[in-house]
Amino acid sequence: MGQGQEENANLVLHKSAKEGHWCMFQNVHLMISWMKKFERQFELAVEGGAHPEFRCFISAEPPPLPDMEIVPESIM
């Protein structure tokens, strides 16, 4: 993730949820501010009646300090 890919990621997320595709978002630790938006977009995609075959994977490096949060708990 990064380099202005937020909008593309939202489109992929919603299309995948609707059509039953798998999607993967890598390196989300680079997009800490976007993760709260992603959390809401994921909720909307699932609430809208996600396809049973829909799967969403994310990857991130661990935070540098134990008290830091990158990925919201609800996404975990």
Secondary structure, DSSP 4 states (H G I P E B T S, - for coil): --TT-HHHHHHHHHHHHHHT-EEEE--GGG-HHHHHHHHHHHHHHHHTT--TT-EEEE--PPPSSTT--SS-TTT-
